[in-house]
Each structure stands twice: as structure tokens, then as C-alpha cells.
Amino acid sequence: MIWFKSCKYCLDCQHFVIIGIIFVFMDMATCKRLKAKADLLSDKRKPGVCALEPMTCCYGWKNVNGVCQPFCKKPCENGFCIGPDRCSCFDGYRGKECNEDVNECGLPVRPCSHSCMNTFGSYRCFCNNGYTLDPDGKTCIKETGCTSSRCQFGCQIDKNSDMGCWCPPGLHLASDNRTCKDTNECEGSLHTCTERQSCKNTFGSFICVCKDGYVLGTLEDMVTCRDKNECLTGNHRCSPKANCVNAEGSYSCHCEKGYTGDGFRCWKRKNRPTLDSLYFLYKRSKQTRPTHA
């Protein structure tokens, strides 16, 4: 460490330190100039960057369009990669690869006022007779003016003072006008999944999962499905004698020079004999070998 006493600033210069701590005393102008230079380098240095000129990503990170992105050998199923083999899980999921469900109904602080039903990645609340579920989906409130004894979740009174059963968001009233059925948001335009994502319906909701060839990660400070780059991760089926060429959401295989095939299987190319060489072999076969006395 180099301690600049005059402007009370500590600059990390370990590559200059040989033994112990070096104390350097200098004028204020020089101190401020070095501090500004250090701050500029600090601003340019982003997570995963080990060198600036040329920009080099640290181990466990890879260069994606000039940005160092963390790399997870096993994909984060319900989350995104935030560091080398380290996932950040969405709410309702846990585990190293975010593939384990969190049973919210079994937590010490239960999310529902009355009954709770766990679902994969989420949960649903139910109310006892005489109560109805609040729009927040968690709180049960006492009925005033209508009874919920015949409704699955609760009832409500409309502006015409008519009583009817009510379903929480993500569900709709069944044909019996009492029970609630799941609304499949993936069948219509109710979901918000992008072109790189597939919609997966869940009870009362939906989740967006990345399509084949894409993986969830950060790109330009946004969480999105980015190209998986199977050639970089080694997750491809190209022949050892082929070159892997990455494409958006996919890849292709091309046999190396001197080999032929579809890229997934490559074998050594055999040189086809020319007409001149065939004629030469034919004439040679007609010649008789001389005999030695």
C-alpha cells in the first residue's frame, strides 16, 4: 500500500511494494492526479475483468460481445448465473442450480392467514368458511353481506348487490360458478415471455424459460436469455475432426480440411485417382518382370 498523507488517500500499488509498507510524501497536485487516474481505472474495471489492455476475463468468466459474463457449467434452471458456478434463484426456488422448490407453506412465518397450498415455485392461500381472500392473495377477511360457504375461495358483492364467487388472479370461475380453475396464460397473449423464451404454465401463474440454445444470464446489465454458445462451453456434438461454428441460438459443424462428412461424423478424405494415374497403373500391370539369370 502507498499512503498519500497530504490528501489522505490510500492507493493499492502492491506490484510496487517489495517489503512491508512504503510511505510516500508528495505535493497535493501529484496526489490528486494519481487519485483521479486510480478512480478512472476503478470505473472501467467491471466484475470478471482481470486486465484492461487488452481486456481479459478472469477464470470462470467469458467474453460475450465485449462484456465479461459469469459461466456456470450447469445452467441455473430457475435463476441466473451471477458468478463462476454460482446461481441467484428466483423467489420460490433454491439449490445450487435453482431446481429445488421452496415450500413456503412450511416456513416458520407462513404467508397465508388460513390454509396454504404449496405449488412448484409458488403457493396458494385458501380461507375458511365465512371468510374471503383479499386481493393481495394472502389475507383472509370476514365476509360482510355474503357467505363463502359455497365458494372455493370466497365471494364478493358487485355494484348491483348481487353475490357471486370470486377467484384470485391467475384463476377463473368454473362452469359450476363455485370452484376456480387455472388460467393457462401460455395459450394466449397473457404472458410476457420474449421470443427467446418458452412459456410454462403453473397453477395460477406462469414462468418463462429459455428456449434450447439460450441460457439465462446478464447482458448489458439486463437479465435476459442470451445465446448459449455451445462451441465455447463444449456442449455440442461436433466430431473431434470438425470445427464448431456458433450461431444465434444454435451452432453448426464443419469438417476440417482433409476430412469429409456432415460435421457430426468426419472421416479422412481419400484422394480419387486421375485418369492418367489409372492408365499408368494399367500399362504397368501389363509389363512382364525381367528374369534374372
N, C-alpha and C positions, 0 to 999 in steps of 0.2 A: 504494500500500500504506500502511496505517496500522499502525505498530508500537507495541504497548502494552508499554512497558518494565516496568511494575510486575508484570505477570503473565506476561510472556514469551509473548505470543500475537500472532500476525500475522493480521489480518482483511483480506480482499480488499474494498476500497472504491474501486475505480477510478473510479466515477462521481463521487467527491468530489475526486479528485486533479486539479489543474489543471496544475501544472508540478512535475516531479521527485517527490521523496518527502517526505511530511509526517510529522513526528514529533510524536506526541501523548502527553503525560504526564497520567495521571489516577489516581484512587484505585483500590484493589483491588476494591471493591464494584461500581463502574461498569464496570470491565474485565470482571469475571466475568459481569455481566448482559448485556453486549454479546456476550461469547463464547457464552453459553447461547443467545441469540437466533440467532446465526450458525449454531450447531450444529443448531438446530431447522430452519432453512431448508435446511441441507445434507441433513438426513434426509429432508425432503419432496421434495427435488429428485431425481427419478429420471432414468435415461437417456432422452433425447429430449425432456425438458421444458425449454422455454425461458422460460416465465413461469408463476407460480403462481396469481395472482389477476387475471383468470381464467386457468385452466390452458391453456396454448398449447403445442402440439407444435412442435418445430424442423422445419426443411426436411428432407425425406426421411423424416419420421415422420408417423403419422396417429393420430387419436384413436379407439381401439376400446374402447367401454364404459368410458370414463374413464381408460384407460391408453394412453400413447403407445407405439405399436408401430412398429418399423422397416418401411420399404416398399422392396421390391425390384421393379423394373419387370419383370424376367424371373424367374420362380419358381425357387427352389432345388430341383432335381429330387430329389436325394438328400441333403438337408440342410435347414437352416432359416435364415431371414433374421435377422441379428444387428445390422445397421446399414443405412443407405441404400445399396442396391445392393451389399450385402456379405453373402456366404453363409458359413456354417460347415458343412462337409461331414461326413457320417458316415464312419466308418472304411471304407476301401476305395474311396473316391471323392475326386475332386479337380476343379479347374476353377472358373471364375467362377460357373457355375450348378450346380456339383457334378454334372455329367453325364458326366464322364470317369472311366474305370476306372483304379484304381491296380494295376499289375502287381506284386503282392507277390513273385512268383517271380523278378522281375528286380531286386529291391532288393539293395544291397551286402550286407546281412545277411539271408540267406534264412531264412524262417520254418520250413522243414521240414528234418529230419535227412537224408533221402534225396531222393526225387523230389518235385517240386512242380508242380501243375497250376493255372493261373490261371483263375478264373471271374469273371464280372462282379460287382464289388463284394466279392469274397472270393477264396478259394483252397482247394485240397485237397492233402493230403500223401499220398504213397504210399511204401511200404517195399520194399526189395529182398528177394529170396528168403532165407528163414532169419530174417527179422525180422517183427515185427508192430507195428502202430500203437498207441501208448499212448492211453489215454482222453483225453489233452489234445489229440489230433488233430494233433500236430506231431512228437513224438518217436518214433523207431523203436527198439525194444528187441529184444535177441536172444531167439529162441524157446527155451524150455526145455520139452521134452517133446512138442512138436508142431511140425510143419513147415508153413510157409506157402507151399510151392511150388505148391499147387493152389488157393490162396485169392487173391482180388484184392487185399485189404487186409491180411489177417492172420488168424491162427487163435487160438482160446482153448480152454482145457480147463475143462469145467464141474465141478460138485461130484461128478458120477458118474464122473469121469475120462474122459468122452467128449470127443473132439476135434471142433471144428466151426469153420467160418469165421466171422469177425467183421466187422461193418460199423460205421463211425464214425457219430456222431449225425447225423441227417438223411437217412440211407440205410438200406435194409433188404435182407436177403438175397433174392436172386432164386431162381427155381424150380430152378436148377441147383445151389443150395447152395454156390456158389463165388464168383459175382460179386455185386456190390452195385448196387441200383437206387435212384434218387432217391425219397424220400418226399414226395408232394405235400401239404404241410401245409395248403394253401389249400382242399383238398377236404373236410376235416373240421373238427374243433374244436381242432386242434393249434396254430393260430396265435393271436396275441394282438392282432390288429387291432381297432380300435374301429368303431363304426357309421359314423363319418365317413371311414373308410379302406377301401381295397380291398387284398386280399391278392395279392401277386405272387410266384409260386413261383420259386425259384432252385435250382441244383444243391446239394443238401444242406441247404438252408435256405429262408428266405422273407424278403420285405421288405413293409412296409406303406406304401402310397402314398395320398395324399389323393384322395378322390373329386372329380369335377367340381363346381365351386362352392366348394371348400375349398382352402386353402393352408397349408403347414406354417409354423408360427411359434410365438411365445411368447404365452401368455395366462395371466395371474395366476401368473407365474413358472414356468409349466409349458410344455414343448414339446408341442404338440398341433396337430391340424388345425382351424383356425378358419375362420370364414366369409370368403370371398374378397372380398366387397363389390364386385361388378363395377361398380356405379354410381360408387364412389369412384375406382377405378383406371381407369375409362373402357373397360374390357374388356367391353362389351356391344354389342348390335345394335339398340338403340332408334333410332327415327327422330330426326333433329335437331329435329323438331317434337313430340317426346314427352318425358315425364318418366320417368326411371328410378327404380324403387322397389325397394330391396334387400330380400331375404328370406333366411331361413336356407338357405344352400347354393344359392341361385338368385336370380332377380330378375324383375320384370315391367315392362312398358312401357305407359304411358297417354298417349294423345294430348292435347296441350294444348287449352285452351279455344278454340273456333272451328275445330278440326280434328277429323277423324274417321278411323277406321281401326283396325287391330289393334295399334297401338303400334310395330310394326316398320316399317310404312308408314302415313304420315299425310298426308291431303290436306285442303285447305281446304273447310270445310263450306259448302254453298250453301243460302241461305235459301229454303224452299219457299213459293211464293206462296199467299196465303189465298184463300178463295172470293170475298171482297169485292173483292180486287185483280184477280182474274180477271174478275169481272163488269164492273169499271170499264174494264179494257182492252178487253173485248168491245164495250161501248157506245161507247167512244171510236173503235174501228175502224169502227163503222157511221156515224159522223158524217162529213158531207162538209165539206171545207175550203171556207171562203168564198172567192169570187173577187174580186179587186180590179180595179176599172175602170182 
